[in-house]
């Protein structure tokens, strides 16, 4: 990964971490870009270079978590009667 892509990924990760820190404390529909950049320590221009809106950052986070879930799961099928499957789900979430 080149330096610019790595830097952009770091910005995305910091903004996503800031978003998660607000979870449970503030309704995301009321969350502002200003709050996110202050919490994450990234520049406003960096936010807008990577995302068009707070909603786009939320969508990025959902996609990132879904990808992580599927990459790490130790099973092939979603068998809800399987103890290992259910344990993984509870631990993940």
C-alpha positions in Angstrom: 0.0 0.0 0.0 1.4 3.4 -1.0 1.9 6.1 1.6 -1.1 8.1 0.6 -3.4 5.2 0.8 -2.0 4.2 4.1 -2.5 7.8 5.4 -6.1 7.8 4.2 -6.7 4.4 5.8 -5.3 5.8 9.1 -7.7 8.8 8.8 -10.6 6.5 8.2 -9.8 4.3 11.1 -9.4 7.2 13.5 -12.7 8.7 12.4 -14.4 5.3 12.7 -12.9 4.9 16.2 -14.3 8.4 17.1 -17.7 7.3 15.8 -17.7 4.2 18.0 -16.7 6.4 21.0 -19.9 8.4 20.5 -22.0 5.2 20.3 -24.5 4.9 23.2 -23.7 8.5 24.2 -25.1 10.5 21.3 -27.6 9.8 18.6 -25.7 9.4 15.4 -28.3 11.5 13.5 -27.3 14.4 15.7 -23.5 13.8 15.4 -21.6 16.5 13.5 -18.4 16.5 11.4 -17.0 19.0 13.9 -17.5 16.6 16.8 -15.9 13.7 14.9 -12.8 15.6 13.8 -12.3 17.0 17.3 -12.6 13.5 18.8 -10.4 11.9 16.2 -7.8 14.6 15.8 -8.0 14.7 12.0 -8.4 17.8 9.9 -11.7 18.7 8.4 -10.2 18.5 4.9 -9.1 14.9 5.7 -12.6 14.0 6.7 -14.1 15.3 3.4 -11.3 13.8 1.3 -12.5 10.4 2.6 -16.2 10.9 3.3 -19.0 13.1 2.0 -21.0 13.0 5.2 -21.4 11.4 8.7 -23.8 8.9 7.1 -21.1 7.8 4.7 -18.7 7.2 7.6 -21.4 5.2 9.3 -21.9 3.1 6.2 -18.1 2.6 6.0 -18.1 1.4 9.5 -20.9 -1.1 8.9 -19.1 -2.5 5.9 -15.9 -2.7 7.8 -17.5 -4.6 10.7 -19.3 -6.9 8.3 -16.1 -7.7 6.4 -14.3 -8.3 9.7 -17.1 -10.6 10.9 -16.9 -12.7 7.7 -13.1 -12.9 7.5 -12.8 -14.1 11.1 -15.7 -16.5 11.4 -14.5 -20.1 12.0 -17.4 -21.7 10.2 -18.9 -21.9 6.7 -22.6 -22.0 7.3 -24.8 -19.9 9.6 -26.1 -22.9 11.6 -28.0 -21.4 14.6 -28.1 -24.8 16.3 -24.3 -25.0 16.4 -22.7 -23.9 19.7 -19.5 -22.7 18.1 -21.5 -20.5 15.7 -23.5 -18.9 18.4 -20.5 -18.4 20.7 -18.6 -16.6 17.9 -21.6 -14.4 17.3 -22.0 -13.4 20.9 -18.3 -12.8 21.3 -18.2 -10.7 18.1 -21.1 -8.5 18.9 
